[in-house]
């Protein structure tokens, strides 16, 4: 009885303590900036039909009925919403994220059916209402329309790369003059020319309907609707993308020889984690004569990885993070998420060792020596948990303070001199944790791990003295 | 149909509104984050709260004392979001409740946290408000009493009852699991 009471109090105390934990400033700033951008840039926010009641002083039940309705209406007006709340024809169906935009009545918000064209500079990125992202190359012409169960991109000409959001109850379609591509969450390229269309898959699975023929494509596969359109290396098909390195890395992972570990059964986490041949080959230059300490090793690894991606994508040299400014604690260690596929996550640590792990629904700890079960691991490390739908990965400092940061393509990584233990503002995501008694959980959208703006997610763990 | 001039008005947020946003948005977000427990919902709550403020902004007397309004709106909106998750937790993730494998412990801890958030959302509005002022923002009983115009004793009793409610939720949850 007493032990039950103690357990109840312990759970409650922990909950109360977490309520009072500070929220990382970087996260707060990023989120509030995004909200301000949405408030200023998305015109559905002023839908006159969505009546907003003044803040009431009425009893709770009476208050929440209208507020719930208003909340639902307002959430539906946000940039990223599910396909369940497709807009009326008067509301924007997409929003431009950057680039030059050639269209009559150039605006940030794109209404249904509006024809969008890019000039020879390309570089237009659109965010669809379902959370999908469409990157347009040069001379693209398309419009975005509602389908019966989702959104349809009508591509008249040009090359686009679609990063489809996970579809809850619908589909995302890309329609050219001679085929329809349907997806439920993947990354693929579609090129529409006068002679026909070509579809190439980078990640996931797409269904292509061409006349009476239906075909399913997997990563690395492509199909053309006309034999005059010869097959091209997918790397060159997507080489124009600003995220080419990321897409190529995803493609390489998806098409690498099967070395992914089988899903682990409860209680059978392997003592010796699997190695990824893909990462091994990337590491080869590092293993050859690299005699530096952890930081040097890490630097060499990432330079190696980056060089590989850069060469594959035929990109120009970009600034690489200066790992001399990335201070691994003397008694600590660091590691990075090197890849993500399905439910398997691959890591590399500051010693240049690689390991991967995948499971259907569990937590595990990445420590200096590899992977172990969360409930039994006593070593300092980072505890990871992939959500059931695979959309988010939570990371929690385990038995030691830790930090996390992500390096973004094209940005330099600088040390924040004002806060020596933190990274600079050029890091898009930085969360640090110094309190060992109250583990703080970081949530990362897996779509951000290897997609979108790219980059690598790095972790630094400070081991307590004596360990 | 949205009128064009209305759209244009939105694109240029009033300076005063933007100023209020910049001054208070972090407070709103932090409150929402702690109540909802995740960044996505916190961002939604922040957007909803400021959107509501924006809608009433031109004629609103809230402009003179926005913080009190924003705090209450944030708490209410965030708790409403948590309430709306209840169905999801109890149905879609019911499999989490069924496993007793030791390696699933962290799942259950997460579920427990979510159940406690729902229990918090089920408190009476004023009790929830007091609870959040105490445990999210760290105000003392006296400070909360001053803020809400009530006595320290009333605050202490409210917090005691709220904690008891949460303990009961924990025990109920544990009972379901055993």
Interface residues (C-beta under 8 A of the other chain):
Chain A: X4 X7 X8 X9 X11 X12 X15 X16 X18 X19 X20 X21 X22 X23 X27 X28 X29 X31 X32 X34 X35 X36 X38 X39 X40 X41 X42 X43 X44 X45 X46 X47 X48 X52 X54 X55 X60 X63 X64 X67 X68 X70 X71 X74 X75 X77 X78 X90 X91 X108 X266 X267 X269 X361 X362 X363 X373 X374 X375 X383 X385 X388 X443
Chain B: X1 X2 X3 X6 X7 X9 X10 X11 X12 X13 X18 X21 X22 X25 X26 X29 X30 X33 X34 X38 X39 X42 X43 X44 X46 X47 X48 X50 X51 X52 X54 X55 X56 X60 X62 X69 X72 X73 X76 X77 X80 X81 X84 X93 X99 X101 X102 X103 X104 X105 X106 X107 X110 X112 X113 X116 X124 X125 X132 X135 X136 X138 X163 X166 X167 X170 X171 X174
